[in-house]
Amino acid sequence: MFRCAHSSLAVFATVLLVAATMSATTAATPAVLRVPGMFSTVSAAISAAGQSDVIYISSSITESLVLPIKPAGTTITIRRDPAAIGTVTWSSGAGPLITDSATWSSLLTIAEIDLQCSSDGSCFDFTHSQVGGDDTILEPAHITSTGVCTPYLVAFTRPATAARSSFVIGFSSLQLTSGLVTMAGNAGTIDFGIFQSTVSTTTALPCLSGFFSGVLVTPEGVDLSTLPGSVTTLSLRNNHFTSLSLLSANLLSVYKLYNQGSIIVSVTNNMFTYNSLLLIGNVWDSKPVGGTSNTKFWFAHNSITRPLAVATIIGVQHLTAGQVGEYEIVSNTFTSSVSILNALPLISDTSLNGNVRYLIDSNVFQNTPIADIGGSQINIQSMATFCAIVTNNQIWRVLVEVAINIANTGLSSATASIYIASNSFAPGSNPSYTLGTAHVSVLHPNALLTLFDCLPH
């Protein structure tokens, strides 16, 4: 596991714990402010609220909220009024449902309200705060986004000088015609997470303005095109993601890891169900663009089901010498609902430079295609310096192609260390793996191989 990743995620968890403690212990008798009733708008109620006051939404409202100026560290809780009858809905107006402001630095919690966004653009636009130090928690909530040309539900960035900020969705139900979050252009330190939730997406077609500009809706999409010096954390845990569109709207990638700064991505214990008839490109597309970018990607204990598809689940391409990548792909189950026409591997690396390390362990590839057009399930054809530990995988596939294909195709300065052991294959399959002969050394086996065995010896 990634030491740095775990450290950062521990900080993320601490942020949530502190936030919960603050909301529970700040004041013994918070005032209750009702909207509508005492105040006509949520904005007015927030402006009047004290440190620990609670805002109750008593009936359905329509408001595009721009968060007003509050003292740094203020705790604001917005909830459904317990006395309300039936569902309480908060709908957006012409713009985003909630937009932060330049001095926003507070803890905002929204719970038990149906949040509905119908206009184009992000539902939650948190790209304006120059000071940071804010935390946003939606838990639990029912969130619906139906904008025709809406690329992402949340837009979230901070400048380099801002304090660490976070945005969390938990125990919620999301019905979207958009991607999840864009953190493109982030220069600061931010954390985004979705936990214990269901996410269902459909593609809003036709999106004419998006189509003609070449920008299409990206179901379940994430954009991590971050700036140099930034630290960005994405955590998806214990969720069920379902794509209901007939065609994948994004024909290149769904989760874009195009970072110039440092990113830490933790995807664990999720279920991904792709019902689209055609999915092209990389679902997780890691193509760092910065000369000193650092990518830590942990993908573990997930289940991925896809139908007729020619998509690579995890695609990696590092380009320059200063780039570092660490990828743990552990204990996942990959299932295809059809047995033919799967042209690309589930894990592919075509790096040109950099230093990349892999631990690919205990994954199960089941119901994978039986067709001679298919590629290797694990296909690392890299010109970079890399290390690959591939162990204990079950690959039930009969193909002309080998199941595991790893080669170093670079110059003599780019070396590869490879250890492959204890993998199992379908009866009658071709040789279990192929190793490129150029600049390759084989790691000595030991009982507990980790990514740290990939460090220079």
C-alpha positions as CSV (number, residue, x, y, z in Angstrom):
1,M,0.0,0.0,0.0
2,F,1.0,3.6,-0.5
3,R,2.5,5.1,2.7
4,C,1.9,8.6,1.3
5,A,-1.6,7.7,0.1
6,H,-2.5,6.3,3.5
7,S,-1.1,9.4,5.3
8,S,-3.1,11.7,3.1
9,L,-6.3,9.7,3.4
10,A,-5.8,9.6,7.2
11,V,-5.7,13.4,7.1
12,F,-8.9,13.3,5.0
13,A,-10.6,11.1,7.6
14,T,-9.4,13.4,10.4
15,V,-11.0,16.3,8.6
16,L,-14.4,14.5,8.7
17,L,-14.0,13.5,12.3
18,V,-13.2,17.1,13.4
19,A,-16.1,18.4,11.3
20,A,-18.5,15.9,13.0
21,T,-17.1,16.8,16.5
22,M,-17.5,20.5,15.8
23,S,-21.1,20.2,14.8
24,A,-21.9,18.0,17.8
25,T,-20.2,19.9,20.6
26,T,-19.9,23.6,19.7
27,A,-23.0,24.9,21.4
28,A,-25.5,23.2,23.7
29,T,-28.6,25.0,22.5
30,P,-28.3,26.1,18.9
31,A,-31.0,28.4,17.5
32,V,-33.2,27.0,14.8
33,L,-33.8,29.2,11.7
34,R,-36.5,28.2,9.3
35,V,-36.7,28.7,5.5
36,P,-39.3,29.7,4.4
37,G,-40.9,31.3,7.4
38,M,-38.4,33.1,9.5
39,F,-36.3,33.8,6.3
40,S,-37.3,33.9,2.7
41,T,-34.0,32.5,1.4
42,V,-31.2,30.2,2.6
43,S,-28.7,33.0,1.9
44,A,-30.5,35.3,4.4
45,A,-30.6,32.5,7.0
46,I,-26.9,31.8,6.6
47,S,-26.1,35.5,7.0
48,A,-28.1,35.6,10.2
49,A,-26.9,32.3,11.6
50,G,-24.6,32.1,14.6
51,Q,-21.7,29.7,15.1
52,S,-23.8,26.6,15.8
53,D,-27.3,27.5,14.6
54,V,-29.2,25.0,12.5
55,I,-31.2,26.0,9.4
56,Y,-34.3,24.0,8.7
57,I,-35.9,23.8,5.3
58,S,-39.6,23.5,6.0
59,S,-40.9,23.2,2.5
60,S,-39.6,22.9,-1.1
61,I,-37.7,25.9,-2.3
62,T,-36.0,27.2,-5.5
63,E,-32.7,29.1,-4.9
64,S,-29.3,29.4,-6.5
65,L,-27.2,30.1,-3.4
66,V,-24.0,32.1,-3.4
67,L,-22.5,31.4,0.0
68,P,-22.3,34.7,2.0
69,I,-19.3,36.0,3.9
70,K,-19.0,34.3,7.3
71,P,-16.1,34.2,9.9
72,A,-13.5,31.5,9.1
73,G,-14.4,28.2,10.8
74,T,-18.1,28.9,11.1
75,T,-20.2,25.7,11.3
76,I,-23.4,25.8,9.2
77,T,-25.9,22.9,9.1
78,I,-28.9,22.8,6.8
79,R,-31.4,20.1,7.3
80,R,-34.9,19.0,6.4
81,D,-37.3,20.3,9.0
82,P,-38.4,17.3,11.1
83,A,-41.9,18.9,11.2
84,A,-42.1,19.0,7.4
85,I,-44.6,16.8,5.6
86,G,-43.3,14.8,2.7
87,T,-40.2,15.3,0.7
88,V,-38.4,18.6,0.9
89,T,-36.8,19.7,-2.4
90,W,-34.2,22.4,-3.0
91,S,-34.0,23.2,-6.7
92,S,-31.5,25.4,-8.4
93,G,-32.5,28.5,-10.3
94,A,-30.7,29.6,-13.4
95,G,-27.2,28.8,-12.2
96,P,-25.5,26.3,-9.9
97,L,-27.4,25.2,-6.8
98,I,-24.5,26.3,-4.5
99,T,-21.5,28.6,-5.4
100,D,-18.8,29.4,-2.9
101,S,-17.3,32.9,-2.5
102,A,-13.8,34.4,-2.5
103,T,-13.6,34.4,1.3
104,W,-15.5,31.1,2.0
105,S,-13.8,29.2,4.8
106,S,-16.5,27.4,6.7
107,L,-17.9,23.9,7.4
108,L,-21.1,23.3,5.5
109,T,-23.3,20.3,6.1
110,I,-26.5,19.5,4.2
111,A,-28.7,16.6,5.2
112,E,-32.0,14.9,4.4
113,I,-32.9,17.2,1.5
114,D,-33.6,16.4,-2.1
115,L,-31.2,18.5,-4.1
116,Q,-32.1,19.1,-7.8
117,C,-30.1,20.8,-10.5
118,S,-31.6,21.4,-13.9
119,S,-29.5,24.1,-15.5
120,D,-26.3,23.5,-17.5
121,G,-23.0,23.8,-15.7
122,S,-21.9,22.3,-12.3
123,C,-24.5,21.9,-9.6
124,F,-21.9,22.7,-6.9
125,D,-19.4,25.3,-8.1
126,F,-16.6,25.5,-5.4
127,T,-13.9,27.2,-7.5
128,H,-14.0,30.7,-6.0
129,S,-12.6,30.6,-2.5
130,Q,-9.1,32.1,-2.3
131,V,-8.5,31.2,1.3
132,G,-9.7,27.6,1.5
133,G,-9.9,25.8,4.8
134,D,-13.5,24.9,4.1
135,D,-15.3,21.5,4.3
136,T,-18.5,20.5,2.6
137,I,-20.5,17.4,3.6
138,L,-23.6,16.2,1.9
139,E,-24.9,13.3,4.0
140,P,-27.4,11.8,3.5
141,A,-29.0,13.4,0.4
142,H,-30.8,12.6,-2.8
143,I,-29.1,14.5,-5.6
144,T,-30.5,14.8,-9.1
145,S,-28.7,16.6,-12.0
146,T,-30.5,16.8,-15.3
147,G,-28.7,19.5,-17.2
148,V,-28.4,18.7,-20.9
149,C,-24.8,19.9,-21.3
150,T,-23.5,19.5,-17.8
151,P,-20.1,17.9,-17.7
152,Y,-19.7,17.5,-13.9
153,L,-21.8,17.6,-10.8
154,V,-19.1,19.3,-8.7
155,A,-16.4,21.8,-9.8
156,F,-13.8,22.0,-7.1
157,T,-10.4,23.9,-7.1
158,R,-8.3,26.0,-4.8
159,P,-5.3,28.3,-5.4
160,A,-1.8,27.3,-4.2
161,T,-2.0,29.7,-1.2
162,A,-5.3,28.4,0.1
163,A,-5.6,26.1,3.2
164,R,-6.6,22.5,2.6
165,S,-10.3,22.0,1.6
166,S,-12.6,19.0,1.3
167,F,-15.9,18.0,-0.4
168,V,-17.6,14.8,0.7
169,I,-20.8,13.0,-0.4
170,G,-21.9,10.1,1.8
171,F,-24.8,7.7,2.3
172,S,-26.6,9.4,-0.6
173,S,-28.4,8.6,-3.9
174,L,-27.2,10.4,-7.0
175,Q,-29.1,10.4,-10.4
176,L,-27.0,12.2,-12.9
177,T,-26.7,13.2,-16.6
178,S,-23.2,14.4,-15.7
179,G,-19.8,13.3,-14.5
180,L,-18.9,13.4,-10.8
181,V,-16.3,16.0,-10.3
182,T,-13.8,18.2,-12.1
183,M,-10.7,19.3,-10.2
184,A,-9.1,20.5,-13.4
185,G,-6.9,23.6,-12.8
186,N,-6.5,22.9,-9.0
187,A,-3.3,24.4,-7.7
188,G,-3.9,23.9,-4.0
189,T,-4.5,20.9,-1.6
190,I,-8.0,19.5,-1.8
191,D,-9.8,16.2,-1.0
192,F,-12.9,14.9,-2.7
193,G,-14.7,11.7,-1.7
194,I,-17.9,9.7,-2.2
195,F,-18.7,7.0,0.3
196,Q,-21.6,4.5,0.8
197,S,-23.6,5.9,-2.1
198,T,-25.4,4.8,-5.2
199,V,-24.7,6.7,-8.5
200,S,-26.8,6.1,-11.5
201,T,-26.0,8.0,-14.8
202,T,-27.6,8.4,-18.1
203,T,-26.3,10.4,-21.0
204,A,-28.3,13.5,-21.8
205,L,-28.3,13.4,-25.6
206,P,-28.4,15.3,-27.8
207,C,-26.1,17.8,-26.2
208,L,-25.6,19.9,-29.3
209,S,-23.4,22.6,-27.9
210,G,-21.2,20.0,-26.3
211,F,-21.2,17.9,-29.4
212,F,-20.1,20.6,-31.8
213,S,-17.4,21.9,-29.4
214,G,-16.0,18.4,-29.0
215,V,-16.8,18.3,-25.3
216,L,-19.3,15.5,-24.5
217,V,-20.9,14.4,-21.2
218,T,-18.7,11.9,-19.3
219,P,-20.8,9.5,-17.2
220,E,-19.2,8.9,-13.8
221,G,-16.5,11.2,-14.9
222,V,-13.6,12.6,-13.0
223,D,-11.1,15.2,-14.3
224,L,-7.8,15.5,-12.4
225,S,-6.0,17.8,-14.8
226,T,-4.3,19.5,-12.0
227,L,-1.5,22.1,-11.9
228,P,2.1,21.8,-10.7
229,G,2.6,21.9,-7.0
230,S,-0.9,20.8,-6.2
231,V,-2.0,17.8,-4.0
232,T,-5.3,16.3,-4.9
233,T,-7.0,13.3,-3.3
234,L,-9.9,11.4,-4.8
235,S,-11.5,8.6,-2.7
236,L,-14.4,6.4,-3.9
237,R,-15.3,3.8,-1.3
238,N,-18.3,1.3,-0.9
239,N,-20.3,2.8,-3.7
240,H,-22.4,1.3,-6.6
241,F,-21.9,3.0,-9.9
242,T,-24.4,2.2,-12.7
243,S,-24.2,3.6,-16.3
244,L,-27.5,3.3,-18.1
245,S,-26.6,5.0,-21.4
246,L,-26.8,3.2,-24.7
247,L,-23.4,4.6,-25.7
248,S,-20.7,5.9,-23.6
249,A,-20.7,9.7,-24.2
250,N,-17.0,10.0,-23.7
251,L,-15.2,7.9,-26.3
252,L,-11.8,8.6,-24.9
253,S,-11.9,8.1,-21.1
254,V,-14.2,8.3,-18.1
255,Y,-11.8,9.0,-15.3
256,K,-9.1,11.4,-16.5
257,L,-5.8,11.4,-14.5
258,Y,-4.0,14.1,-16.4
259,N,-2.1,15.7,-13.5
260,Q,0.9,18.0,-13.4
261,G,0.9,17.9,-9.6
262,S,0.6,15.0,-7.1
263,I,-2.6,13.0,-7.1
264,I,-3.6,10.2,-4.7
265,V,-6.5,8.1,-6.0
266,S,-8.1,5.4,-3.7
267,V,-10.9,3.3,-5.3
268,T,-11.9,0.5,-3.0
269,N,-14.9,-1.8,-2.4
270,N,-17.0,-0.4,-5.2
271,M,-19.3,-2.0,-7.8
272,F,-19.2,-0.6,-11.3
273,T,-21.8,-1.8,-13.8
274,Y,-21.5,-0.5,-17.3
275,N,-24.7,-1.1,-19.4
276,S,-23.6,0.8,-22.4
277,L,-23.4,-1.1,-25.7
278,L,-20.1,0.4,-26.6
279,L,-17.3,1.8,-24.4
280,I,-14.2,3.0,-26.2
281,G,-10.9,4.1,-24.7
282,N,-9.7,3.8,-21.2
283,V,-12.1,3.9,-18.3
284,W,-9.3,5.0,-15.9
285,D,-6.9,6.9,-18.1
286,S,-3.7,7.9,-16.3
287,K,-1.7,10.2,-18.6
288,P,0.3,12.6,-16.4
289,V,1.4,15.7,-18.3
290,G,3.7,17.4,-15.8
291,G,7.5,16.9,-15.8
292,T,7.5,16.1,-12.0
293,S,4.0,14.7,-11.5
294,N,3.5,12.0,-8.9
295,T,0.6,9.5,-9.3
296,K,-0.5,7.1,-6.6
297,F,-3.3,4.9,-7.7
298,W,-4.9,2.2,-5.4
299,F,-7.6,0.1,-7.0
300,A,-8.7,-2.7,-4.7
301,H,-11.7,-5.0,-3.9
302,N,-13.8,-3.6,-6.7
303,S,-16.2,-5.4,-9.0
304,I,-16.5,-4.3,-12.7
305,T,-19.1,-5.7,-15.0
306,R,-19.2,-4.6,-18.7
307,P,-21.1,-5.8,-21.8
308,L,-19.9,-5.7,-25.4
309,A,-16.9,-3.4,-25.1
310,V,-13.5,-2.6,-26.5
311,A,-12.4,-0.4,-23.5
312,T,-9.3,-0.8,-21.4
313,I,-10.3,-0.6,-17.8
314,I,-7.0,0.9,-16.6
315,G,-4.7,2.6,-19.1
316,V,-1.3,4.1,-18.2
317,Q,1.0,6.3,-20.2
318,H,3.8,8.3,-18.5
319,L,5.7,10.5,-20.9
320,T,8.7,12.3,-19.3
321,A,11.7,11.3,-17.1
322,G,10.5,13.1,-14.0
323,Q,7.2,11.4,-13.7
324,V,6.6,8.8,-11.0
325,G,3.7,6.4,-10.8
326,E,2.7,3.7,-8.3
327,Y,-0.3,1.5,-9.2
328,E,-1.7,-1.2,-6.9
329,I,-4.4,-3.3,-8.6
330,V,-5.4,-5.8,-6.0
331,S,-8.3,-8.3,-5.4
332,N,-10.7,-7.0,-8.1
333,T,-13.2,-8.9,-10.2
334,F,-13.5,-8.1,-13.9
335,T,-16.5,-9.6,-15.6
336,S,-17.7,-9.3,-19.2
337,S,-21.4,-10.1,-19.9
338,V,-20.7,-11.3,-23.4
339,S,-18.0,-13.8,-24.6
340,I,-16.8,-12.1,-27.8
341,L,-15.4,-8.9,-29.2
342,N,-13.2,-7.6,-26.5
343,A,-10.2,-6.1,-28.4
344,L,-8.2,-4.3,-25.7
345,P,-6.6,-5.5,-22.4
346,L,-8.0,-4.7,-19.0
347,I,-4.7,-3.3,-17.9
348,S,-2.4,-1.6,-20.4
349,D,0.8,0.5,-20.1
350,T,2.4,2.3,-23.1
351,S,4.6,4.7,-21.2
352,L,7.4,6.5,-23.0
353,N,9.5,7.5,-20.0
354,G,9.4,8.0,-16.2
355,N,9.5,5.5,-13.4
356,V,6.4,3.3,-12.9
357,R,5.8,0.5,-10.4
358,Y,3.0,-2.1,-10.4
359,L,1.6,-4.6,-7.9
360,I,-1.1,-6.6,-9.7
361,D,-2.3,-9.3,-7.3
362,S,-5.2,-11.6,-6.7
363,N,-7.5,-10.3,-9.4
364,V,-10.1,-12.4,-11.1
365,F,-10.9,-12.1,-14.8
366,Q,-14.0,-14.1,-15.5
367,N,-16.3,-14.6,-18.5
368,T,-13.7,-12.8,-20.6
369,P,-14.0,-13.1,-24.3
370,I,-13.2,-16.2,-26.3
371,A,-12.1,-14.5,-29.6
372,D,-8.8,-14.4,-31.4
373,I,-9.1,-10.6,-31.8
374,G,-8.7,-10.1,-28.1
375,G,-5.5,-8.7,-26.5
376,S,-3.6,-9.7,-23.4
377,Q,-5.4,-9.1,-20.1
378,I,-2.3,-7.6,-18.6
379,N,-0.3,-5.8,-21.3
380,I,2.7,-3.7,-20.2
381,Q,4.6,-2.6,-23.3
382,S,6.7,0.2,-21.7
383,M,9.7,2.3,-22.7
384,A,10.0,3.6,-19.2
385,T,11.9,2.3,-16.2
386,F,9.4,0.1,-14.5
387,C,8.8,-2.7,-12.0
388,A,5.9,-5.2,-12.2
389,I,4.9,-7.8,-9.6
390,V,2.1,-9.9,-11.1
391,T,0.9,-12.7,-8.7
392,N,-2.0,-14.8,-7.8
393,N,-4.3,-13.7,-10.6
394,Q,-7.0,-15.9,-12.1
395,I,-7.4,-15.3,-15.9
396,W,-10.0,-17.5,-17.4
397,R,-9.5,-16.8,-21.1
398,V,-8.7,-18.9,-24.1
399,L,-7.0,-16.8,-26.8
400,V,-4.3,-16.7,-29.4
401,E,-2.9,-13.9,-27.4
402,V,-1.0,-14.6,-24.2
403,A,-2.8,-13.7,-21.0
404,I,0.1,-11.7,-19.5
405,N,2.4,-9.8,-21.8
406,I,5.2,-7.6,-20.3
407,A,8.1,-6.1,-22.2
408,N,10.6,-3.3,-21.9
409,T,10.9,-1.7,-25.3
410,G,13.0,1.3,-24.3
411,L,16.7,2.2,-24.4
412,S,19.3,0.5,-22.2
413,S,18.9,3.3,-19.7
414,A,15.3,2.2,-19.1
415,T,15.3,-1.1,-17.1
416,A,12.6,-3.4,-16.0
417,S,12.3,-5.7,-13.0
418,I,9.6,-8.3,-13.3
419,Y,8.2,-11.0,-11.0
420,I,5.4,-13.2,-12.2
421,A,4.2,-16.2,-10.1
422,S,1.2,-18.2,-8.9
423,N,-1.2,-17.1,-11.6
424,S,-3.8,-19.5,-13.0
425,F,-5.2,-19.7,-16.5
426,A,-8.1,-21.3,-18.4
427,P,-7.4,-24.8,-19.6
428,G,-6.1,-24.8,-23.2
429,S,-4.9,-21.3,-23.1
430,N,-1.6,-20.2,-24.7
431,P,1.6,-19.7,-22.7
432,S,0.7,-17.9,-19.6
433,Y,3.0,-15.0,-20.1
434,T,5.6,-13.4,-22.3
435,L,8.6,-11.4,-21.0
436,G,10.5,-9.0,-23.3
437,T,14.2,-9.8,-23.3
438,A,15.6,-6.2,-23.5
439,H,16.9,-4.8,-20.2
440,V,14.8,-7.1,-18.1
441,S,15.8,-8.6,-14.7
442,V,13.7,-11.0,-12.7
443,L,13.0,-10.2,-9.1
444,H,13.9,-12.9,-6.6
445,P,10.7,-14.3,-5.1
446,N,10.0,-13.9,-1.5
447,A,7.0,-14.5,0.7
448,L,5.7,-10.9,1.0
449,L,6.3,-9.0,-2.2
450,T,5.2,-5.3,-2.2
451,L,5.8,-2.3,-4.3
452,F,8.8,-1.6,-2.2
453,D,10.4,-4.6,-3.7
454,C,10.4,-2.6,-6.9
455,L,12.8,0.0,-5.4
456,P,16.3,0.0,-6.9
457,H,18.4,-2.9,-5.6
